């Protein structure tokens, strides 16, 4: 059974078509990324998956059920980008309430609240109110709230937006750890972050599904992406292009270069690159097998 299945799913707001005949079928497993420009329809798609909105046409099911079905109670959760907790209640009181709304007894709900707060490293502030928390801690608390009841599907909208690098890493590590039991669908503009977390990437633009790519496909692509710290860019392009089997070298950004090559004709290309860098005293930042997510989506 598919985790998520959309068939010709459309949603209109008056004369504005926000989502236009989107058909996707997703399975449980690794985190899935949802990307696209502002106004592409990502929030509308999330709202349809959560059952907050009804489609104008087409259909959507989660685990074979309509999003509004009682059978999905506790199995699907979401965290909108600007979600906030009640400032008047401490965390454990709120989480206990959320648990009881899912059908847990008061004691079981409190235990569940303490469990999810522990998952995000906030056990020691369970008696505090949201206003006393830092921005990073508040975001972690909101994510904990979305984990109550051990849902099978969690939708996260910009989960690390506005966070410092340390707190962003905490969120990424949490998602990685929980991905063995929970499938996360993550909407974000941060492609570098999604590349670290996700395998499958869905690209929405103007309400339509533009493409779906797999980051793991990079492992077999005949591409190498090189990020340089210091080098003579013109000479680098010239010398790499001269290597037998290299088809092209394209400067994608100021210090990033995409090498397209024939795997059958190149022997240990990475070794040859390291030798080239050493001979010219050039310093590199990273070498990526395949193309970056940005390049796969927008080239």
Secondary structure, DSSP 4 states (H G I P E B T S, - for coil): --SEEEEEEEEEETTEEEEEEEEEEE-SSS-EEEE--TTSSHHHHHHHHHTSS--SEEEEEETTB-TT-GGGTTTEEEE-TT----TTSBHHHHHHHHHHHTT--HHHHHHHHHHHHHHTT-GGGTTSBGGGS-HHHHHHHHHHHHTTT--SEEEEESTTTT--HHHHHHHHHHHHHHTTT-EEEEE-S-HHHHHHH-SEEEEEETTEEEEEEEGGGGGTSSEEEEEEEE--HHHHHHHHHTSTTEEEEEEEETTEEEEEE-TTT-SSHHHHHHHHHHHTT-EEEEEEES--HHHHHH-
